[in-house]
Amino acid sequence: MKLLARFGRGLVVHFRLILVTLAALLVRLNWNLVVHNPADFAYSDMGGYVDRANQMLKWPWAPKAYFTLFPYGTHAFIFVVKLLGGRDNKAALGVAFALLGTLAVAYTYATVERFTQRRWVWLLSGALLIFYYPWISLGGYALSETPFAAAVAATGFYALRLADKGRKRDAWLLGLFLALGTIVRPQHLVSAVFLVGHYLLRRQSWKNFHRGLWIRVAIPLGLILAVSSVRLYWHTSKQWKGGMIGLVSTNGPLNYAFGRCHATNIEAISKEGKGFFGPPPFGALLSFTKDKNKRVTPILPLDPAMGETVKFNGHMWDAKPLYEVAHACVEKSGYWRQAKYAMTHVVLLWGYNIIWPDQGQKPQFREPMMLWCAAHLIAILPPAAIWLLLAFRRKHARIMLLGLHVWAEVVVAMLYFGDTRYRAPYDGLLIILAALGYVTLLAWLFRTLRNGRRDRVPKRRSPLRAAS
């Protein structure tokens, strides 16, 4: 009876969270199973993730250097789905990514209820999260964005609750989701660093936290990173000899070279053949830069340091030649142009490109994404950006507990390059801040109008004073 009563109380307390979660799940299941199954769009990066998962089914431990180019979290997740549901089970893959997308919505909504007591912020955030097209669309591709969005949302929630309550369980879970996010995208480690920095500089926000809890956060993170490091060494070695030292993946030098050179393509030439890669946002920015009709003139046009295509001898995962390419681009461009590059990367998080793969898809998918990206830029970014800046003030330190994750992405973009797709996993946190901004503004307007009416009402003379 006690268990049943406890379950009933849980349903009442978490009714809104359950409702948002179920609605988000229904929307995403319909998208992934009826409209846009991930298995039907397994090309380019998506095909690479699916192919690596399929190869793991055949040779799970065979060393392959190119397995290290991308972080392994996403293709390992797809491998598990295929292992449990069948190699060619399209429905299983669609359901799996729908569940991850729902998890991102659920954790984000749980965060907003913990973050503020303003119910209108809950309502606005919940409604938008259920039907937020960029997240729905990305869930229909076998990409890292949906798993990473879930990890970011969970990290934001557990960091906030850990700061509020100081519970051991939340410390373990925070460390776990920091680790899971890192093996999907290593940039998540920047959020871990920023969380520690926030604790050191804004301890008043960590009410019931004690330093010993950092050990519990660090254990799952350290263990998974240690396994990841061994994996990377194995795949790049020959019988455990001569492997690369690293944490998760080897694409960091490649992305760094793109950020320093602003090339639209980097081509690797080796004995085994050629390989090339080009970031979609640079290609989109170049098209605006070269547009003869000048329909849109970029504030910061693409300005390649050594041409639109850069070639080097080696493989895409070879760090040394790529760092040499990056160094040559810095030497040729100078530090002022590099500073402009960094600002261009931040702009690309929101502008001059729409979220890929829809950027290159048929109009039925490209046009809705274009509209939603524009809506994000116009309606979500401005109020969210105000709170992101105000969060540096000591009295808004609690807001920074959410904002620091977005700032982590901004810093990473400045060092490497920006992309609306890379920003998308953080959109849940931006939606919370935007909703808070609108509700705060409306509350201020209503208060001002009410006070204004009160001041305009003429005061009646006291009858006692009149009699005297």
C-alpha positions as CSV (number, residue, x, y, z in Angstrom):
1,M,0.0,0.0,0.0
2,K,2.8,2.4,0.8
3,L,4.4,1.7,-2.5
4,L,1.1,2.3,-4.3
5,A,0.6,5.6,-2.4
6,R,4.1,6.7,-3.2
7,F,3.5,6.0,-6.9
8,G,0.2,7.9,-6.8
9,R,1.9,10.9,-5.1
10,G,4.6,10.8,-7.8
11,L,2.0,10.9,-10.6
12,V,0.5,14.0,-9.0
13,V,3.8,15.8,-8.3
14,H,5.3,15.0,-11.7
15,F,2.0,15.2,-13.8
16,R,3.3,18.0,-16.0
17,L,6.6,16.3,-16.6
18,I,4.8,13.0,-17.5
19,L,2.4,14.9,-19.9
20,V,5.3,16.7,-21.7
21,T,7.3,13.5,-22.0
22,L,4.4,11.4,-23.4
23,A,3.5,14.2,-25.9
24,A,7.2,14.5,-27.0
25,L,7.4,10.7,-27.4
26,L,4.3,10.5,-29.6
27,V,5.5,13.3,-31.8
28,R,9.0,11.8,-32.3
29,L,7.7,8.2,-32.8
30,N,5.4,9.5,-35.5
31,W,8.3,11.4,-37.2
32,N,10.8,8.6,-37.0
33,L,8.5,5.7,-37.9
34,V,6.2,7.3,-40.4
35,V,7.8,10.5,-41.8
36,H,11.6,10.3,-41.6
37,N,13.2,7.0,-40.4
38,P,16.9,7.3,-39.7
39,A,17.7,4.2,-41.7
40,D,16.3,5.7,-44.9
41,F,18.7,8.7,-44.7
42,A,22.0,6.8,-44.0
43,Y,24.3,8.8,-46.2
44,S,27.4,11.0,-45.6
45,D,28.0,11.3,-41.9
46,M,24.9,9.3,-41.0
47,G,26.1,6.5,-43.3
48,G,29.5,6.5,-41.6
49,Y,27.9,6.0,-38.2
50,V,25.7,3.2,-39.4
51,D,28.6,1.6,-41.3
52,R,30.9,1.6,-38.3
53,A,28.1,0.1,-36.2
54,N,27.7,-2.7,-38.8
55,Q,31.4,-3.4,-38.8
56,M,31.4,-3.7,-35.0
57,L,28.8,-6.4,-35.4
58,K,31.3,-8.4,-37.6
59,W,34.6,-7.4,-36.0
60,P,33.9,-5.7,-32.6
61,W,37.6,-5.6,-31.6
62,A,39.4,-5.3,-34.9
63,P,41.7,-2.2,-34.8
64,K,40.8,0.4,-37.4
65,A,42.4,3.8,-37.3
66,Y,39.6,5.5,-39.1
67,F,37.2,4.4,-36.3
68,T,38.9,7.1,-34.2
69,L,38.2,10.0,-36.5
70,F,34.8,10.6,-35.0
71,P,33.9,10.2,-31.3
72,Y,32.6,6.6,-30.8
73,G,29.6,7.3,-28.6
74,T,27.0,7.5,-31.4
75,H,28.1,4.5,-33.5
76,A,28.4,2.5,-30.3
77,F,24.8,3.4,-29.4
78,I,23.7,2.3,-32.9
79,F,25.7,-0.9,-32.5
80,V,23.8,-1.7,-29.3
81,V,20.5,-1.0,-31.0
82,K,21.4,-3.3,-33.8
83,L,22.7,-5.9,-31.4
84,L,19.4,-6.0,-29.5
85,G,17.0,-5.3,-32.3
86,G,18.6,-6.7,-35.4
87,R,21.1,-5.4,-37.9
88,D,18.5,-4.1,-40.4
89,N,15.6,-3.4,-38.0
90,K,14.6,0.1,-39.2
91,A,11.8,0.4,-36.6
92,A,14.3,-0.3,-33.8
93,L,16.6,2.4,-35.0
94,G,13.7,4.9,-35.3
95,V,12.4,4.1,-31.8
96,A,15.8,4.3,-30.3
97,F,16.5,7.8,-31.6
98,A,12.9,8.9,-30.7
99,L,13.5,7.8,-27.1
100,L,16.8,9.8,-27.0
101,G,15.0,12.8,-28.3
102,T,12.3,12.4,-25.7
103,L,14.9,12.0,-23.0
104,A,16.3,15.4,-24.0
105,V,12.9,17.0,-23.8
106,A,12.1,15.4,-20.4
107,Y,15.3,16.4,-18.8
108,T,15.0,20.0,-20.1
109,Y,11.5,20.3,-18.8
110,A,12.5,18.9,-15.4
111,T,15.3,21.5,-15.4
112,V,12.9,24.4,-16.0
113,E,10.6,23.3,-13.2
114,R,13.6,23.1,-10.8
115,F,15.1,26.4,-12.2
116,T,12.1,28.7,-11.6
117,Q,8.8,28.8,-9.8
118,R,7.1,30.8,-12.7
119,R,4.5,28.5,-14.2
120,W,4.3,30.5,-17.4
121,V,8.0,29.7,-18.0
122,W,7.1,26.0,-17.5
123,L,4.2,26.3,-19.9
124,L,6.1,28.2,-22.7
125,S,9.2,25.9,-22.4
126,G,7.2,22.7,-22.3
127,A,5.0,23.6,-25.3
128,L,8.0,24.6,-27.4
129,L,10.1,21.6,-26.5
130,I,7.4,19.2,-27.6
131,F,7.1,20.6,-31.1
132,Y,10.6,22.1,-31.5
133,Y,11.3,21.1,-35.1
134,P,15.1,21.2,-35.2
135,W,15.2,18.6,-32.4
136,I,12.4,16.5,-34.1
137,S,14.2,16.6,-37.5
138,L,17.6,15.8,-36.1
139,G,16.1,12.8,-34.4
140,G,15.3,11.4,-37.8
141,Y,19.0,11.1,-38.7
142,A,21.7,8.7,-37.3
143,L,23.8,11.6,-36.0
144,S,25.4,12.7,-32.7
145,E,23.1,15.7,-32.2
146,T,20.2,13.8,-30.5
147,P,22.4,11.7,-28.1
148,F,24.4,14.8,-27.3
149,A,21.2,16.9,-26.7
150,A,20.1,14.2,-24.2
151,A,23.5,14.3,-22.5
152,V,23.5,18.1,-22.3
153,A,19.9,18.2,-20.9
154,A,20.7,15.6,-18.3
155,T,24.0,17.3,-17.3
156,G,22.1,20.6,-16.9
157,F,19.5,19.0,-14.7
158,Y,21.8,17.1,-12.4
159,A,24.3,20.0,-12.0
160,L,21.4,22.2,-11.0
161,R,19.9,19.7,-8.5
162,L,23.4,18.9,-7.2
163,A,24.0,22.5,-6.5
164,D,20.6,22.8,-4.8
165,K,20.5,19.6,-2.7
166,G,24.1,18.3,-2.6
167,R,23.0,14.6,-2.9
168,K,25.5,11.9,-3.6
169,R,23.2,10.2,-6.2
170,D,23.1,13.4,-8.3
171,A,26.9,13.6,-8.2
172,W,27.3,10.1,-9.6
173,L,24.7,10.9,-12.3
174,L,26.3,14.2,-13.2
175,G,29.6,12.4,-13.7
176,L,28.0,9.7,-15.8
177,F,26.3,12.1,-18.2
178,L,29.3,14.3,-18.4
179,A,31.2,11.1,-19.5
180,L,28.4,9.9,-21.9
181,G,28.3,13.4,-23.5
182,T,32.1,13.4,-23.9
183,I,32.2,10.1,-25.8
184,V,29.6,11.6,-28.1
185,R,31.3,15.0,-28.4
186,P,34.5,15.6,-26.4
187,Q,33.6,19.3,-26.2
188,H,31.4,18.4,-23.3
189,L,34.5,18.4,-21.1
190,V,34.5,22.2,-21.4
191,S,31.2,22.2,-19.5
192,A,32.9,20.1,-16.8
193,V,35.6,22.6,-16.5
194,F,33.1,25.5,-16.4
195,L,31.1,23.8,-13.7
196,V,34.2,23.5,-11.4
197,G,35.0,27.2,-12.2
198,H,31.4,28.2,-11.3
199,Y,31.7,26.3,-8.0
200,L,34.9,28.1,-7.1
201,L,33.7,31.6,-8.1
202,R,30.0,31.4,-7.2
203,R,29.8,29.1,-4.2
204,Q,26.6,30.8,-2.9
205,S,24.7,29.0,-5.7
206,W,26.0,25.6,-4.5
207,K,23.9,25.7,-1.3
208,N,24.3,22.1,0.1
209,F,27.3,21.0,-1.9
210,H,30.5,19.9,-0.3
211,R,33.9,19.3,-2.0
212,G,33.9,15.6,-1.5
213,L,31.1,15.2,-4.0
214,W,33.5,16.2,-6.8
215,I,35.2,12.8,-6.2
216,R,31.9,11.1,-7.1
217,V,31.5,13.3,-10.2
218,A,35.1,12.5,-11.3
219,I,34.9,8.7,-10.9
220,P,32.5,7.8,-13.7
221,L,34.0,10.5,-15.9
222,G,37.6,9.3,-15.3
223,L,36.7,5.6,-15.8
224,I,35.0,6.1,-19.1
225,L,37.7,8.5,-20.3
226,A,40.4,5.9,-19.4
227,V,38.6,3.2,-21.4
228,S,38.2,5.6,-24.3
229,S,41.9,6.4,-24.2
230,V,42.8,2.7,-24.3
231,R,40.4,2.2,-27.2
232,L,41.9,5.1,-29.2
233,Y,45.5,3.7,-28.6
234,W,44.4,0.2,-29.7
235,H,42.8,1.3,-32.9
236,T,45.8,3.4,-34.0
237,S,48.4,0.9,-32.9
238,K,49.9,-2.3,-34.4
239,Q,49.7,-5.0,-31.7
240,W,49.7,-2.4,-29.0
241,K,52.7,-0.6,-30.4
242,G,53.0,2.9,-31.8
243,G,49.4,4.0,-31.1
244,M,48.2,7.6,-30.5
245,I,47.8,9.1,-27.1
246,G,44.4,10.8,-26.7
247,L,41.0,10.7,-25.0
248,V,38.1,10.0,-27.4
249,S,38.7,10.8,-31.0
250,T,41.3,12.1,-33.5
251,N,39.2,14.7,-35.3
252,G,40.3,17.6,-33.1
253,P,43.4,18.5,-35.3
254,L,41.2,18.4,-38.4
255,N,38.6,20.7,-36.9
256,Y,41.3,23.0,-35.6
257,A,42.9,23.2,-39.1
258,F,39.5,24.2,-40.5
259,G,39.1,26.9,-37.9
260,R,42.6,28.4,-38.6
261,C,42.4,28.1,-42.4
262,H,38.8,28.7,-43.3
263,A,39.0,26.3,-46.2
264,T,35.8,24.8,-47.5
265,N,37.6,21.5,-48.1
266,I,40.7,19.7,-46.6
267,E,42.0,16.8,-48.7
268,A,44.2,14.1,-47.3
269,I,46.5,12.2,-49.7
270,S,48.0,8.8,-48.6
271,K,49.1,5.6,-50.2
272,E,45.7,4.1,-49.5
273,G,43.9,6.8,-51.5
274,K,42.4,10.2,-50.9
275,G,39.9,11.5,-48.4
276,F,38.3,14.9,-48.0
277,F,36.0,16.7,-45.7
278,G,34.2,20.1,-45.8
279,P,32.1,21.7,-43.1
280,P,28.6,22.6,-44.4
281,P,28.6,26.1,-42.6
282,F,31.7,27.2,-44.5
283,G,30.2,26.1,-47.8
284,A,27.0,28.0,-47.0
285,L,29.0,31.1,-46.0
286,L,31.0,30.9,-49.1
287,S,27.9,30.9,-51.3
288,F,26.7,34.1,-49.6
289,T,30.2,35.6,-50.0
290,K,30.3,34.8,-53.7
291,D,26.6,35.7,-54.4
292,K,26.8,38.2,-57.3
293,N,23.2,39.4,-56.6
294,K,24.2,40.2,-53.0
295,R,20.8,39.2,-51.7
296,V,22.6,38.8,-48.3
297,T,25.9,40.3,-47.6
298,P,27.7,38.5,-44.7
299,I,29.0,40.7,-41.9
300,L,32.1,38.5,-41.8
301,P,32.5,36.8,-45.2
302,L,34.5,33.7,-45.6
303,D,38.2,34.7,-46.0
304,P,40.3,31.5,-46.6
305,A,43.9,31.8,-45.5
306,M,45.4,29.5,-48.2
307,G,42.6,29.0,-50.6
308,E,39.2,27.2,-50.5
309,T,40.9,23.7,-50.7
310,V,43.9,22.7,-48.6
311,K,45.8,19.5,-49.2
312,F,48.3,17.5,-47.1
313,N,50.0,14.2,-47.1
314,G,48.7,11.8,-44.6
315,H,45.3,10.6,-43.2
316,M,42.5,12.6,-41.7
317,W,43.4,11.3,-38.3
318,D,47.1,12.2,-38.4
319,A,47.6,15.1,-36.0
320,K,51.1,16.2,-36.9
321,P,50.5,17.2,-40.6
322,L,47.1,18.9,-39.7
323,Y,48.7,21.0,-37.0
324,E,51.4,22.0,-39.5
325,V,48.7,23.1,-41.9
326,A,47.0,25.1,-39.1
327,H,50.3,26.7,-38.1
328,A,50.9,27.7,-41.8
329,C,47.5,29.3,-42.0
330,V,48.1,31.3,-38.8
331,E,51.4,32.5,-40.1
332,K,50.0,33.6,-43.4
333,S,46.8,35.2,-42.1
334,G,48.1,36.9,-39.0
335,Y,46.5,37.3,-35.6
336,W,43.9,39.9,-36.6
337,R,42.4,37.7,-39.3
338,Q,42.4,34.8,-36.8
339,A,40.4,37.0,-34.4
340,K,37.9,37.7,-37.2
341,Y,37.8,33.9,-37.9
342,A,36.8,33.3,-34.2
343,M,34.0,35.9,-34.4
344,T,32.8,34.4,-37.7
345,H,32.6,31.0,-35.9
346,V,30.3,32.5,-33.2
347,V,28.1,34.1,-35.9
348,L,27.9,30.7,-37.7
349,L,26.3,29.2,-34.6
350,W,23.2,31.1,-35.5
351,G,23.5,32.6,-38.9
352,Y,24.3,32.1,-42.6
353,N,23.6,28.4,-42.5
354,I,20.7,26.2,-41.6
355,I,20.9,22.9,-39.7
356,W,22.5,20.2,-41.9
357,P,21.5,17.6,-43.2
358,D,18.2,19.5,-43.9
359,Q,20.3,22.2,-45.4
360,G,20.9,20.0,-48.4
361,Q,17.6,18.1,-48.3
362,K,14.4,18.3,-50.4
363,P,12.2,21.4,-49.9
364,Q,9.8,19.5,-47.7
365,F,12.5,19.2,-45.1
366,R,14.7,22.2,-45.9
367,E,12.1,24.8,-45.8
368,P,10.6,24.0,-42.4
369,M,14.2,23.9,-41.0
370,M,14.9,27.3,-42.6
371,L,11.8,28.8,-41.0
372,W,12.6,27.4,-37.6
373,C,16.3,28.5,-37.7
374,A,15.0,32.0,-38.6
375,A,12.5,31.9,-35.7
376,H,15.2,30.8,-33.3
377,L,17.4,33.7,-34.4
378,I,14.6,36.2,-34.1
379,A,12.6,35.0,-31.1
380,I,14.8,32.7,-29.0
381,L,18.3,34.2,-29.2
382,P,17.7,37.8,-28.2
383,P,16.1,37.2,-24.8
384,A,18.4,34.2,-24.1
385,A,21.4,36.3,-25.0
386,I,20.4,39.0,-22.5
387,W,20.3,36.4,-19.7
388,L,23.5,34.8,-20.9
389,L,25.2,38.2,-20.4
390,L,23.4,39.0,-17.1
391,A,24.5,35.6,-15.8
392,F,28.0,36.9,-15.2
393,R,26.6,39.1,-12.4
394,R,26.9,37.5,-9.0
395,K,23.2,37.9,-8.2
396,H,22.4,35.9,-11.3
397,A,24.8,33.1,-10.6
398,R,22.1,30.5,-10.7
399,I,21.3,31.4,-14.3
400,M,24.9,30.8,-15.1
401,L,24.5,27.2,-14.0
402,L,22.5,26.8,-17.2
403,G,24.2,29.4,-19.3
404,L,27.7,28.0,-18.8
405,H,27.0,25.1,-21.1
406,V,26.1,27.5,-23.9
407,W,29.2,29.6,-23.2
408,A,31.2,26.3,-23.4
409,E,29.9,25.8,-26.9
410,V,30.7,29.4,-27.8
411,V,34.3,29.0,-26.6
412,V,34.7,25.7,-28.5
413,A,33.3,27.3,-31.7
414,M,35.9,30.2,-31.4
415,L,38.7,27.6,-31.3
416,Y,37.4,25.3,-34.0
417,F,34.4,26.5,-36.0
418,G,30.7,27.2,-35.6
419,D,27.6,25.5,-37.1
420,T,23.9,25.8,-36.3
421,R,23.9,22.0,-36.1
422,Y,26.6,22.1,-33.4
423,R,24.6,24.6,-31.4
424,A,21.3,22.7,-31.7
425,P,21.9,20.3,-28.7
426,Y,22.0,23.4,-26.4
427,D,18.7,24.8,-27.7
428,G,16.8,23.4,-24.8
429,L,18.7,25.6,-22.4
430,L,18.3,28.6,-24.7
431,I,14.6,27.9,-24.8
432,I,14.4,28.0,-21.0
433,L,16.3,31.3,-20.9
434,A,14.2,32.8,-23.7
435,A,10.9,31.8,-21.9
436,L,12.2,33.3,-18.7
437,G,13.0,36.5,-20.6
438,Y,9.5,36.8,-22.1
439,V,7.7,36.1,-18.8
440,T,9.9,38.5,-16.9
441,L,9.3,41.2,-19.5
442,L,5.5,40.7,-19.5
443,A,5.4,40.7,-15.7
444,W,7.3,44.0,-15.7
445,L,4.9,45.5,-18.3
446,F,1.8,44.5,-16.4
447,R,3.3,45.8,-13.2
448,T,4.1,49.1,-14.8
449,L,0.7,49.5,-16.4
450,R,-1.0,48.7,-13.1
451,N,1.1,51.2,-11.2
452,G,0.4,53.8,-13.9
453,R,-3.3,53.4,-13.6
454,R,-3.1,53.7,-9.8
455,D,-1.1,56.9,-10.1
456,R,-3.7,58.4,-12.5
457,V,-6.7,57.8,-10.2
458,P,-7.4,61.2,-8.4
459,K,-7.2,61.0,-4.6
460,R,-10.4,61.8,-2.8
461,R,-10.2,64.5,-0.1
462,S,-10.7,63.2,3.4
463,P,-14.2,64.1,4.8
464,L,-12.7,64.9,8.2
465,R,-10.2,67.3,6.6
466,A,-13.0,68.9,4.6
467,A,-15.1,69.4,7.7
468,S,-12.3,71.1,9.5
